[in-house]
Amino acid sequence: MDGRAIWRNLVRLARRIIGVPDYDTYVAHLREHHPERPIPSYAEFFNERQQARYRGGGGRCC
């Protein structure tokens, strides 16, 4: 594994620990299961996830 791959994996792990799902995984999920929905920007995705986490919304769609 090169340094960039290790860094990417560490960032993904840190995001999971603090409760922020991986954006790329989310986009892939939307494309596969919800093609009618628009793909949010990373900022929109992050904001929505933070709001869902702190107001008790949250979970999974499927």
C-alpha positions as a LaTeX table, in Angstrom:
\begin{tabular}{lrrr}
\hline
Residue & $x$ (\AA) & $y$ (\AA) & $z$ (\AA) \\
\hline
Met1 & 0.00 & 0.00 & 0.00 \\
Asp2 & 1.35 & 3.41 & $-0.86$ \\
Gly3 & 1.17 & 6.44 & 1.42 \\
Arg4 & $-1.91$ & 7.91 & $-0.27$ \\
Ala5 & $-3.89$ & 4.67 & 0.08 \\
Ile6 & $-2.99$ & 4.45 & 3.75 \\
Trp7 & $-4.03$ & 8.08 & 4.26 \\
Arg8 & $-7.37$ & 7.51 & 2.46 \\
Asn9 & $-8.09$ & 4.49 & 4.65 \\
Leu10 & $-7.25$ & 6.42 & 7.81 \\
Val11 & $-9.53$ & 9.29 & 6.77 \\
Arg12 & $-12.37$ & 6.85 & 6.06 \\
Leu13 & $-11.85$ & 5.19 & 9.44 \\
Ala14 & $-11.85$ & 8.54 & 11.24 \\
Arg15 & $-15.05$ & 9.58 & 9.48 \\
Arg16 & $-16.74$ & 6.33 & 10.47 \\
Ile17 & $-15.67$ & 6.80 & 14.07 \\
Ile18 & $-17.20$ & 10.28 & 14.24 \\
Gly19 & $-20.31$ & 9.18 & 12.36 \\
Val20 & $-19.78$ & 10.68 & 8.90 \\
Pro21 & $-20.34$ & 8.14 & 6.14 \\
Asp22 & $-17.99$ & 8.04 & 3.17 \\
Tyr23 & $-19.14$ & 10.40 & 0.41 \\
Asp24 & $-17.98$ & 8.15 & $-2.45$ \\
Thr25 & $-19.87$ & 5.19 & $-0.99$ \\
Tyr26 & $-22.95$ & 7.38 & $-0.57$ \\
Val27 & $-22.79$ & 8.56 & $-4.20$ \\
Ala28 & $-22.41$ & 4.96 & $-5.42$ \\
His29 & $-25.43$ & 3.97 & $-3.30$ \\
Leu30 & $-27.53$ & 6.80 & $-4.74$ \\
Arg31 & $-26.61$ & 5.90 & $-8.30$ \\
Glu32 & $-27.44$ & 2.24 & $-7.77$ \\
His33 & $-30.56$ & 2.45 & $-5.61$ \\
His34 & $-31.96$ & 5.96 & $-6.18$ \\
Pro35 & $-31.06$ & 7.09 & $-9.74$ \\
Glu36 & $-33.91$ & 9.62 & $-9.72$ \\
Arg37 & $-32.35$ & 11.60 & $-6.85$ \\
Pro38 & $-29.81$ & 14.34 & $-7.55$ \\
Ile39 & $-26.25$ & 13.81 & $-6.32$ \\
Pro40 & $-25.48$ & 16.38 & $-3.59$ \\
Ser41 & $-22.18$ & 18.21 & $-3.42$ \\
Tyr42 & $-19.82$ & 17.07 & $-0.65$ \\
Ala43 & $-20.73$ & 20.18 & 1.36 \\
Glu44 & $-24.47$ & 19.43 & 1.05 \\
Phe45 & $-23.85$ & 15.78 & 1.98 \\
Phe46 & $-21.75$ & 16.70 & 5.01 \\
Asn47 & $-24.26$ & 19.30 & 6.21 \\
Glu48 & $-27.19$ & 16.89 & 5.86 \\
Arg49 & $-25.34$ & 14.14 & 7.74 \\
Gln50 & $-24.41$ & 16.50 & 10.57 \\
Gln51 & $-27.97$ & 17.77 & 10.87 \\
Ala52 & $-29.34$ & 14.23 & 10.88 \\
Arg53 & $-26.86$ & 13.18 & 13.54 \\
Tyr54 & $-27.44$ & 16.05 & 15.93 \\
Arg55 & $-31.19$ & 16.40 & 15.60 \\
Gly56 & $-31.79$ & 12.68 & 15.95 \\
Gly57 & $-32.90$ & 12.06 & 12.35 \\
Gly58 & $-30.51$ & 10.05 & 10.63 \\
Gly59 & $-30.24$ & 6.47 & 9.92 \\
Arg60 & $-30.40$ & 4.65 & 6.71 \\
Cys61 & $-32.75$ & 4.90 & 3.78 \\
Cys62 & $-32.64$ & 1.22 & 2.83 \\
\hline
\end{tabular}
